[in-house]
């Protein structure tokens, strides 16, 4: 059984964030070979086509297909014997909406405010690329797509890296500290394309989120917190970046 589950984990990660971690590492190596991180950029949610309706189509398709590994991970967890429903098992149900929202906003504040310091500190030290959270060209549908992108990122990362991976590693007999650190390392690694500063920031975020899941067994507050963080970055930059001198 353990051998099958190990193969399963490698397949799920290879189709999702493990693949992203490999590409992010190669991207970092490329940027370092071309010069300093200070002069490099990391563009999120970039346009996919110059034709507006095609751009929208590609964006929506990318968001939808990015969630397929989440469906796979949930399905595989649901096959475990003698376990409650997978949504209840990971705390993805609506059993505690008020507490989940409160914890989500609290975690977003805990991560987001110091996270700004990590980003600007990394930029000043030349350890972080300039992050561009939204495209220059905005359309009437751009904010909606950015909201969907923020939600997709949150669901993908928190279900796979926290809910699924931590559950499987515990079934392998790993200790809690090693499980949390492994989950956090993966989170940091697939952000390496943004530079070393964001690796550290996301690693710390992974430690906090992993510890929270270990204590509460709920992924929903993590999804809420992650969505809030990305919404502030994506939509805030799109709407206020020019006024703040960031665009």
Secondary structure, 3 states (H helix, E strand, C coil): CHHHHHHHHHHHHHHCHHHHHHHHHHHHHHHHHHCCHHHCEEECCCCCCCCHHHHHHHHHHHHHHHCHHHHHHHHHHHCCCCCCCHHHHHCCCCCCHHHHHHHHHHHHHHHHHHHHHHHHHHHHHCCECEEECCCCCCCCCHHHHHHHHHHHHHHHHHHHHHHHHHHHHHHCCCCHHHHHHHHHHHHHHCCHHHEHHHHHHHHHHHHHHHHHHHHHCCCHHHHHHHHHHHHHHHHHHHHHCCCCCCC
